[in-house]
Amino acid sequence: MVPTRQEHGQSEFQLPPNNDNERIVVTGMSGLFPKSTSVQEFSDILYNKVNPISTDDQRFTFDHPELVPFTGNVPDVNQFDAQFFKVNFRQACTMDAMSRKILEQAYQAIYDAGLNPEELSGTNVGVFVGAYFSETDKSCLYDNHVVTGFGIAGVVPISTDGKTFSFDERAQGCARSEAINVLFLQKAKNALRIYADVLHVKSEYVGMMTEHMSPKFGFYRDLNNTIDFLKTFYKEAGISADAIEYFEAFGCADPEVDKVELQAIQELFCKNRDNKPLLIGSVMSNIGYGGAASGLSAITKVLLGYHNGKLAANLHCGQPRKV
């Protein structure tokens, strides 16, 4: 799927009016993904259209008819070079696997930017980490505010065959997977390589939808709130929605949620396109739902699109749904 540049006024593509050297850019990236120990292996999976979700190498052994055995697992979580990272052996043995792996990937992202991490010692560097909650915590699994008593909370539809049919008529839920991503950002004047410019960043939690008896858990979001958020984002970024050529969407393969997301995209991006198509993708179709890592996984996929000159196609989208 190779994107074709559309014709738009030059003003729509101008960078914000600041000093060119002060631009914030992505200069390094790294990550672990299902059956992938690097961004390069992740790229191979994307562009060779491989589904890394399987029943192999399960974290836990179980046999229950209501539990789906398909997951996308990050490899080598039991491997860590404690001596290299100057971590005491005993501490390394008791560290959470996520902590060990994010150390490795942070180093790799800095190295990918062409820097020696020691060069950052003593400088002002911001570190922002997003992590998913532990699913072994009962407070994350149960909702004691349900009128009928003690109910299950936080449940999202899970694909029973390991395939995530994002925006497809066969959508039945998403596959569960793991990922750890790191992006390294710098000012353009300090960059040795540039994957992409960061024009604007915005995040907002708009709350859960409610039903008659309890909150509606999962990926459900209000259509109007979603449209307002997107409109505000592009207004703040100073970019016309009509200028967008590709949209990396969520695509959780829940029919109701996919419908709302496509309606929001149609409302904002497709009213004044003069029959020019808007390309839509979802990395969730390729590697499943990776929790807190899903957003950076999507960005990494798009950065690979810039790097390779073409965008990786969605998997399992043989019957695209209509809005």
PAROMAR-336822 format. One record per residue: residue in three letters; y, z, x of N, C-alpha, C in turn. Coordinates in steps of 0.02 Angstrom, whole numbers, padded with zeros to 5 digits, always signed. Layout:
PAROMAR-336822
ALAYZXYZXYZX
...
end
This chain:
PAROMAR-336822
MET-00059+00000+00043+00000+00000+00000+00062+00000+00045
VAL+00091-00058+00054+00149-00064+00098+00212-00066+00056
PRO+00259-00021+00067+00320-00020+00027+00366-00078+00045
THR+00397-00108-00005+00445-00161+00005+00515-00134-00008
ARG+00559-00142+00040+00626-00115+00032+00663-00150-00024
GLN+00693-00110-00067+00733-00136-00123+00805-00144-00101
GLU+00841-00185-00136+00911-00197-00120+00955-00148-00158
HIS+00993-00108-00121+01040-00060-00150+01103-00062-00109
GLY+01157-00036-00138+01219-00032-00101+01211+00012-00040
GLN+01246-00006+00014+01239+00031+00076+01260+00104+00069
SER+01308+00117+00025+01333+00185+00018+01278+00233-00006
GLU+01228+00206-00040+01174+00248-00066+01127+00272-00011
PHE+01129+00239+00047+01083+00256+00101+01118+00289+00160
GLN+01183+00302+00155+01219+00333+00209+01199+00406+00217
LEU+01195+00429+00279+01182+00499+00292+01244+00540+00274
PRO+01235+00605+00264+01292+00648+00248+01347+00642+00300
PRO+01410+00650+00280+01466+00639+00326+01475+00696+00376
ASN+01427+00702+00422+01436+00752+00475+01425+00718+00542
ASN+01436+00755+00595+01426+00728+00662+01355+00705+00670
ASP+01346+00643+00694+01280+00614+00699+01234+00657+00741
ASN+01260+00687+00793+01218+00729+00837+01198+00795+00804
GLU+01233+00814+00751+01219+00877+00717+01167+00869+00661
ARG+01143+00808+00651+01093+00796+00599+01030+00837+00613
ILE+00999+00861+00559+00935+00897+00566+00879+00846+00558
VAL+00833+00846+00605+00780+00796+00604+00712+00830+00617
VAL+00659+00797+00594+00591+00819+00608+00568+00787+00672
THR+00552+00827+00722+00533+00800+00787+00461+00815+00807
GLY+00428+00861+00773+00359+00877+00789+00321+00896+00727
MET+00257+00880+00726+00215+00901+00670+00144+00912+00694
SER+00110+00957+00661+00041+00972+00677+00008+00999+00615
GLY-00058+01005+00617-00091+01032+00558-00166+01029+00561
LEU-00196+01071+00520-00267+01070+00508-00277+01054+00434
PHE-00324+01010+00421-00336+00987+00353-00412+00985+00341
PRO-00434+00975+00279-00506+00971+00268-00539+00920+00314
LYS-00588+00944+00353-00625+00903+00401-00579+00868+00451
SER-00522+00898+00465-00474+00868+00513-00446+00923+00557
THR-00451+00914+00623-00425+00964+00670-00358+00944+00698
SER-00329+00889+00672-00264+00866+00697-00233+00819+00646
VAL-00169+00805+00656-00134+00757+00613-00165+00688+00620
GLN-00188+00670+00681-00219+00605+00690-00283+00598+00649
GLU-00324+00650+00648-00384+00647+00607-00367+00647+00533
PHE-00314+00682+00514-00289+00680+00445-00269+00609+00427
SER-00234+00576+00474-00214+00506+00463-00274+00461+00453
ASP-00326+00471+00493-00387+00431+00486-00418+00439+00417
ILE-00418+00501+00392-00446+00513+00325-00404+00478+00272
LEU-00338+00483+00278-00294+00452+00228-00301+00376+00227
TYR-00298+00345+00285-00295+00272+00287-00364+00239+00282
ASN-00417+00277+00293-00484+00251+00282-00512+00270+00214
LYS-00470+00303+00173-00486+00321+00105-00551+00362+00101
VAL-00553+00414+00142-00610+00459+00144-00595+00521+00102
ASN-00642+00541+00061-00635+00603+00023-00667+00660+00064
PRO-00626+00707+00090-00654+00761+00132-00680+00820+00092
ILE-00678+00816+00026-00702+00870-00016-00778+00863-00024
SER-00814+00917-00008-00887+00913-00012-00916+00983-00022
THR-00981+00986-00022-01016+01050-00027-01040+01074+00041
ASP-01020+01040+00094-01041+01059+00161-01001+01118+00187
ASP-01031+01157+00231-00996+01210+00268-00956+01257+00222
GLN-00989+01281+00170-00955+01326+00124-00938+01393+00158
ARG-00880+01421+00140-00860+01486+00167-00906+01542+00144
PHE-00927+01536+00080-00969+01588+00051-01029+01556+00017
THR-01085+01590+00019-01145+01566-00015-01149+01598-00084
PHE-01154+01555-00135-01159+01581-00203-01199+01532-00245
ASP-01223+01556-00300-01262+01515-00346-01246+01538-00417
HIS-01197+01505-00445-01175+01524-00512-01157+01460-00550
PRO-01181+01451-00610-01170+01388-00647-01097+01374-00663
GLU-01054+01425-00663-00984+01414-00681-00938+01408-00620
LEU-00966+01413-00560-00926+01406-00499-00936+01337-00469
VAL-00881+01304-00454-00884+01236-00426-00895+01240-00351
PRO-00946+01208-00325-00962+01214-00253-00922+01168-00208
PHE-00880+01124-00236-00843+01075-00195-00778+01106-00169
THR-00769+01104-00103-00706+01126-00072-00692+01083-00011
GLY-00629+01084+00010-00609+01050+00071-00592+01103+00123
ASN-00634+01111+00173-00627+01166+00220-00596+01144+00287
VAL-00551+01186+00312-00524+01176+00379-00578+01194+00430
PRO-00590+01152+00480-00643+01166+00529-00623+01216+00583
ASP-00672+01246+00613-00664+01287+00673-00618+01348+00664
VAL-00621+01380+00606-00579+01438+00595-00601+01498+00637
ASN-00662+01495+00664-00686+01549+00705-00671+01539+00780
GLN-00635+01486+00796-00618+01471+00865-00545+01491+00879
PHE-00533+01524+00937-00465+01544+00956-00463+01560+01030
ASP-00415+01533+01066-00407+01546+01137-00360+01605+01146
ALA-00388+01665+01141-00347+01726+01144-00311+01732+01211
GLN-00345+01715+01264-00314+01721+01331-00254+01676+01338
PHE-00259+01615+01313-00203+01568+01317-00142+01595+01282
PHE-00152+01625+01223-00096+01650+01183-00080+01723+01199
LYS-00112+01750+01251-00098+01818+01275-00107+01870+01220
VAL-00161+01861+01183-00178+01909+01130-00238+01949+01153
ASN-00233+02015+01147-00288+02059+01165-00352+02039+01129
PHE-00408+02042+01165-00471+02019+01137-00488+02055+01072
ARG-00481+02121+01072-00497+02159+01011-00451+02140+00953
GLN-00387+02131+00969-00341+02111+00916-00358+02041+00890
ALA-00376+01996+00935-00394+01929+00914-00454+01929+00867
CYS-00501+01975+00879-00561+01978+00838-00547+02005+00768
THR-00492+02041+00760-00476+02070+00695-00419+02034+00660
MET-00387+01986+00693-00333+01948+00662-00359+01905+00605
ASP-00318+01896+00555-00334+01849+00502-00338+01779+00532
ALA-00385+01740+00509-00394+01672+00536-00330+01631+00529
MET-00292+01642+00475-00230+01605+00466-00180+01620+00521
SER-00178+01683+00543-00132+01702+00596-00150+01669+00662
ARG-00214+01666+00676-00236+01633+00737-00220+01558+00736
LYS-00234+01527+00680-00225+01455+00676-00152+01434+00674
ILE-00109+01476+00644-00039+01456+00642-00007+01462+00711
LEU-00033+01508+00753-00011+01510+00823-00028+01445+00858
GLU-00089+01422+00850-00110+01360+00881-00069+01300+00857
GLN-00058+01297+00791-00023+01239+00764+00052+01240+00779
ALA+00081+01300+00783+00152+01304+00803+00160+01277+00874
TYR+00115+01297+00919+00118+01272+00987+00111+01196+00988
GLN+00064+01170+00948+00051+01099+00947+00111+01060+00920
ALA+00145+01086+00869+00203+01052+00841+00260+01048+00892
ILE+00270+01102+00929+00322+01102+00981+00304+01052+01036
TYR+00241+01053+01055+00217+01006+01106+00225+00934+01081
ASP+00212+00922+01017+00219+00855+00988+00291+00831+00991
ALA+00338+00878+00991+00409+00859+00996+00430+00845+01068
GLY+00383+00853+01114+00397+00839+01184+00425+00897+01223
LEU+00416+00958+01197+00443+01018+01228+00388+01064+01253
ASN+00405+01102+01303+00363+01158+01324+00386+01219+01285
PRO+00342+01253+01248+00364+01311+01209+00403+01362+01249
GLU+00390+01367+01314+00426+01415+01356+00501+01398+01359
GLU+00519+01335+01347+00589+01315+01347+00628+01347+01290
LEU+00592+01369+01238+00625+01400+01180+00636+01475+01189
SER+00607+01503+01240+00614+01575+01252+00688+01593+01262
GLY+00710+01643+01225+00780+01666+01230+00829+01625+01190
THR+00806+01575+01152+00852+01534+01111+00847+01556+01038
ASN+00894+01534+00998+00895+01549+00927+00849+01501+00890
VAL+00793+01525+00868+00744+01484+00833+00725+01518+00769
GLY+00729+01482+00714+00708+01510+00649+00636+01492+00635
VAL+00598+01540+00611+00528+01529+00594+00519+01546+00520
PHE+00497+01498+00481+00488+01508+00409+00415+01493+00392
VAL+00382+01543+00363+00310+01538+00350+00297+01548+00275
GLY+00258+01505+00247+00235+01513+00178+00160+01522+00178
ALA+00135+01572+00144+00063+01585+00143+00039+01598+00073
TYR-00022+01580+00060-00052+01589-00006-00079+01660-00012
PHE-00080+01688-00072-00106+01755-00082-00182+01755-00073
SER-00208+01815-00060-00281+01823-00052-00314+01824-00121
GLU-00362+01783-00129-00397+01781-00194-00448+01837-00203
THR-00454+01880-00152-00497+01938-00160-00460+01997-00190
ASP-00394+01989-00201-00353+02042-00228-00356+02040-00304
LYS-00380+02094-00335-00387+02094-00407-00321+02085-00444
SER-00266+02108-00413-00201+02102-00446-00181+02030-00453
CYS-00212+01985-00414-00196+01914-00418-00243+01878-00466
LEU-00295+01911-00489-00345+01879-00531-00343+01902-00604
TYR-00314+01961-00617-00316+01987-00684-00246+02000-00711
ASP-00240+01992-00776-00176+02003-00811-00187+02056-00864
ASN-00158+02116-00854-00169+02169-00902-00114+02171-00955
HIS-00075+02116-00960-00023+02113-01011-00044+02071-01071
VAL-00104+02043-01067-00129+02004-01123-00140+02049-01183
VAL-00118+02027-01242-00122+02068-01302-00193+02089-01318
THR-00240+02044-01303-00310+02058-01321-00345+02103-01271
GLY-00310+02122-01218-00341+02166-01169-00337+02141-01098
PHE-00390+02150-01060-00391+02135-00989-00414+02063-00979
GLY-00368+02017-00965-00386+01946-00963-00383+01917-00893
ILE-00414+01859-00884-00413+01824-00821-00346+01787-00815
ALA-00315+01792-00755-00250+01761-00745-00253+01712-00687
GLY-00202+01668-00682-00195+01625-00624-00247+01569-00620
VAL-00279+01553-00675-00332+01503-00674-00303+01433-00682
VAL-00324+01387-00639-00304+01317-00645-00367+01275-00652
PRO-00362+01218-00686-00420+01175-00695-00447+01151-00628
ILE-00512+01159-00615-00543+01138-00553-00590+01080-00566
SER-00585+01029-00526-00628+00970-00532-00700+00990-00519
THR-00744+00967-00562-00815+00985-00556-00854+00940-00509
ASP-00823+00884-00487-00859+00838-00443-00825+00828-00376
GLY-00773+00870-00361-00740+00865-00297-00690+00809-00291
LYS-00673+00776-00347-00625+00721-00346-00564+00740-00387
THR-00505+00728-00358-00442+00743-00392-00413+00678-00417
PHE-00417+00667-00483-00394+00605-00513-00320+00610-00532
SER-00277+00612-00483-00205+00619-00496-00179+00558-00535
PHE-00146+00572-00590-00115+00520-00632-00166+00467-00655
ASP-00226+00488-00666-00279+00443-00687-00305+00466-00756
GLU-00329+00418-00794-00355+00433-00861-00414+00481-00859
ARG-00448+00485-00801-00507+00527-00794-00490+00596-00768
ALA-00427+00614-00764-00405+00678-00736-00442+00736-00769
GLN-00469+00780-00728-00507+00838-00754-00493+00901-00714
GLY-00441+00901-00673-00426+00958-00631-00428+00939-00558
CYS-00404+00984-00516-00400+00969-00444-00456+01002-00405
ALA-00471+00974-00348-00518+01005-00302-00481+01057-00260
ARG-00515+01110-00241-00486+01162-00200-00497+01146-00126
SER-00445+01158-00086-00451+01142-00015-00408+01189+00026
GLU-00409+01179+00091-00371+01220+00138-00329+01175+00183
ALA-00274+01202+00209-00233+01166+00258-00185+01215+00290
ILE-00167+01200+00351-00115+01237+00387-00071+01186+00420
ASN-00006+01186+00403+00040+01136+00429+00099+01169+00463
VAL+00125+01136+00515+00186+01157+00547+00230+01097+00561
LEU+00294+01102+00543+00344+01051+00560+00395+01083+00606
PHE+00415+01046+00657+00465+01070+00705+00529+01030+00694
LEU+00584+01066+00679+00648+01034+00666+00698+01050+00721
GLN+00740+01001+00736+00793+01009+00786+00855+00972+00764
LYS+00910+00985+00799+00969+00943+00791+00956+00878+00828
ALA+00984+00824+00802+00970+00758+00830+00990+00753+00903
LYS+01042+00789+00923+01065+00784+00992+01015+00813+01042
ASN+00969+00855+01017+00919+00885+01061+00851+00853+01055
ALA+00844+00804+01011+00779+00776+00996+00757+00724+01048
LEU+00693+00729+01065+00663+00679+01109+00626+00626+01068
ARG+00610+00641+01006+00582+00593+00960+00603+00614+00890
ILE+00604+00567+00843+00625+00582+00774+00576+00549+00726
TYR+00543+00591+00685+00501+00565+00632+00541+00547+00570
ALA+00591+00590+00554+00630+00579+00494+00692+00624+00495
ASP+00743+00605+00457+00802+00647+00446+00789+00694+00387
VAL+00816+00754+00392+00814+00801+00336+00882+00798+00302
LEU+00884+00766+00244+00948+00758+00209+00965+00817+00165
HIS+00915+00847+00134+00929+00902+00088+00864+00940+00075
VAL+00870+01005+00065+00812+01047+00050+00830+01092-00008
LYS+00785+01097-00056+00798+01141-00114+00732+01164-00143
SER+00729+01226-00161+00669+01254-00192+00692+01299-00249
GLU+00654+01298-00303+00673+01338-00360+00612+01356-00401
TYR+00606+01419-00418+00552+01440-00463+00582+01449-00532
VAL+00558+01409-00579+00589+01408-00645+00551+01450-00695
GLY+00499+01485-00673+00463+01530-00717+00405+01496-00753
MET+00362+01536-00781+00303+01511-00816+00319+01497-00889
MET+00287+01447-00916+00292+01434-00987+00254+01489-01024
THR+00274+01503-01085+00241+01556-01123+00209+01527-01186
GLU+00153+01558-01204+00120+01541-01267+00128+01600-01314
HIS+00093+01599-01369+00101+01652-01419+00078+01720-01394
MET+00026+01721-01352-00003+01785-01334+00009+01806-01262
SER+00024+01758-01218+00032+01775-01148+00065+01717-01111
PRO+00086+01728-01048+00112+01672-01009+00059+01618-01000
LYS+00082+01556-00990+00037+01500-00979+00030+01489-00904
PHE-00023+01513-00876-00031+01512-00804-00052+01442-00780
GLY-00045+01433-00715-00065+01369-00686-00005+01329-00664
PHE-00011+01263-00669+00041+01217-00644+00090+01196-00698
TYR+00086+01224-00757+00127+01202-00812+00201+01218-00800
ARG+00245+01169-00811+00317+01178-00806+00351+01142-00864
ASP+00408+01168-00883+00446+01139-00938+00476+01072-00917
LEU+00472+01022-00960+00496+00955-00944+00571+00955-00929
ASN+00610+00987-00972+00684+00986-00962+00704+01022-00899
ASN+00670+01078-00883+00685+01113-00821+00670+01070-00760
THR+00616+01033-00764+00597+00989-00709+00648+00934-00699
ILE+00669+00903-00754+00719+00850-00750+00785+00877-00722
ASP+00807+00935-00746+00870+00964-00722+00867+00980-00647
PHE+00809+01005-00624+00802+01021-00554+00808+00957-00511
LEU+00774+00904-00532+00776+00842-00493+00846+00812-00493
LYS+00879+00813-00551+00947+00786-00555+00994+00824-00508
THR+00989+00890-00509+01031+00932-00466+01017+00918-00392
PHE+00953+00910-00375+00934+00898-00306+00966+00834-00279
TYR+00959+00779-00316+00986+00716-00291+01062+00713-00294
LYS+01092+00750-00340+01165+00755-00342+01190+00792-00281
GLU+01158+00848-00264+01177+00886-00205+01165+00847-00141
ALA+01113+00807-00140+01097+00767-00081+01143+00707-00074
GLY+01178+00689-00128+01222+00631-00126+01185+00565-00125
ILE+01127+00563-00157+01086+00503-00158+01073+00482-00230
SER+01081+00418-00245+01068+00393-00312+00993+00391-00324
ALA+00972+00414-00382+00901+00412-00399+00876+00340-00401
ASP+00920+00293-00417+00900+00223-00420+00883+00195-00351
ALA+00904+00230-00298+00891+00205-00231+00823+00226-00204
ILE+00789+00271-00240+00725+00296-00216+00672+00242-00223
GLU+00635+00230-00170+00582+00179-00169+00512+00209-00176
TYR+00505+00272-00155+00439+00304-00158+00449+00377-00175
PHE+00404+00403-00218+00408+00473-00239+00340+00505-00226
GLU+00339+00554-00182+00277+00592-00169+00274+00648-00220
ALA+00231+00641-00268+00228+00687-00325+00175+00741-00314
PHE+00171+00787-00363+00122+00841-00360+00053+00816-00379
GLY+00046+00789-00439-00016+00757-00459-00077+00802-00458
CYS-00076+00857-00497-00130+00906-00494-00191+00885-00535
ALA-00188+00828-00569-00244+00802-00608-00261+00845-00669
ASP-00213+00884-00692-00218+00915-00758-00182+00867-00806
PRO-00216+00840-00855-00187+00788-00897-00119+00807-00926
GLU-00112+00868-00950-00049+00889-00980+00007+00894-00928
VAL-00009+00921-00870+00041+00929-00817+00060+00862-00787
ASP+00011+00818-00776+00026+00751-00751+00072+00713-00799
LYS+00060+00722-00863+00102+00688-00913+00174+00710-00907
VAL+00186+00776-00903+00254+00802-00898+00287+00778-00833
GLU+00249+00778-00779+00278+00756-00715+00298+00683-00718
LEU+00256+00641-00746+00273+00570-00751+00332+00558-00799
GLN+00336+00597-00852+00393+00591-00897+00458+00609-00862
ALA+00457+00661-00821+00517+00680-00783+00536+00626-00733
ILE+00487+00598-00699+00500+00545-00651+00529+00483-00686
GLN+00500+00466-00743+00524+00409-00782+00596+00419-00805
GLU+00611+00479-00829+00678+00494-00854+00730+00487-00799
LEU+00715+00509-00739+00766+00511-00687+00768+00447-00646
PHE+00711+00418-00632+00709+00364-00582+00700+00294-00611
CYS+00678+00288-00673+00655+00223-00697+00698+00191-00752
LYS+00755+00219-00766+00797+00192-00820+00839+00132-00798
ASN+00858+00131-00735+00903+00077-00711+00875+00041-00650
ARG+00811+00027-00651+00779-00002-00592+00774-00078-00596
ASP+00793-00108-00652+00791-00181-00659+00722-00209-00644
ASN+00671-00177-00672+00601-00199-00666+00574-00194-00595
LYS+00609-00159-00551+00583-00148-00483+00539-00086-00485
PRO+00479-00090-00459+00431-00034-00465+00451+00026-00422
LEU+00435+00085-00447+00440+00146-00408+00370+00166-00387
LEU+00357+00169-00323+00292+00189-00298+00285+00265-00303
ILE+00227+00287-00328+00214+00359-00336+00147+00375-00303
GLY+00146+00429-00265+00084+00450-00233+00075+00525-00238
SER+00016+00548-00221+00002+00620-00220-00052+00633-00168
VAL-00034+00672-00117-00084+00688-00066-00140+00731-00094
MET-00128+00761-00152-00180+00802-00183-00240+00758-00202
SER-00228+00695-00216-00283+00650-00232-00327+00639-00171
ASN-00298+00646-00112-00333+00633-00049-00371+00694-00022
ILE-00340+00754-00028-00370+00813+00004-00373+00873-00043
GLY-00356+00865-00106-00360+00921-00152-00300+00967-00147
TYR-00304+01024-00181-00249+01071-00184-00257+01123-00129
GLY-00209+01125-00084-00211+01171-00027-00166+01231-00033
GLY-00149+01251-00095-00109+01311-00105-00040+01303-00074
ALA-00018+01354-00036+00049+01354-00007+00060+01299+00043
ALA+00006+01268+00068+00012+01214+00116+00021+01146+00083
SER+00019+01142+00017+00021+01078-00017+00086+01040-00004
GLY+00142+01075-00004+00206+01041+00006+00212+01009+00074
LEU+00195+01046+00127+00199+01018+00194+00145+00965+00206
SER+00089+00971+00173+00038+00918+00177+00066+00853+00150
ALA+00103+00858+00094+00134+00798+00065+00186+00769+00112
ILE+00228+00812+00143+00278+00788+00189+00245+00755+00249
THR+00192+00785+00275+00156+00756+00332+00129+00687+00315
LYS+00104+00680+00254+00080+00614+00233+00136+00562+00234
VAL+00195+00581+00209+00251+00534+00207+00275+00519+00278
LEU+00278+00569+00322+00297+00557+00391+00249+00509+00425
LEU+00185+00515+00409+00137+00467+00436+00150+00397+00409
GLY+00175+00393+00347+00193+00328+00319+00250+00296+00359
TYR+00301+00336+00376+00355+00310+00419+00327+00288+00486
HIS+00283+00328+00514+00257+00316+00581+00213+00253+00583
ASN+00173+00243+00530+00126+00187+00529+00154+00124+00495
GLY+00209+00131+00459+00238+00073+00426+00206+00058+00358
LYS+00162+00100+00336+00133+00092+00269+00111+00160+00243
LEU+00110+00166+00177+00094+00229+00144+00020+00231+00127
ALA-00010+00289+00137-00081+00297+00118-00087+00296+00042
ALA-00137+00261+00018-00148+00253-00054-00179+00316-00084
ASN-00168+00325-00149-00203+00377-00186-00278+00362-00188
LEU-00317+00414-00186-00389+00407-00200-00401+00416-00275
HIS-00456+00390-00299-00480+00403-00367-00428+00384-00420
CYS-00395+00327-00411-00344+00306-00460-00360+00236-00485
GLY-00420+00228-00510-00442+00164-00535-00419+00149-00607
GLN-00400+00203-00642-00377+00196-00712-00311+00233-00720
PRO-00257+00207-00694-00192+00242-00697-00173+00258-00769
ARG-00151+00319-00780-00133+00340-00846-00064+00312-00865
LYS-00054+00305-00929+00011+00284-00955+00049+00345-00978
VAL+00114+00345-00967+00155+00403-00986+00150+00414-01061
end
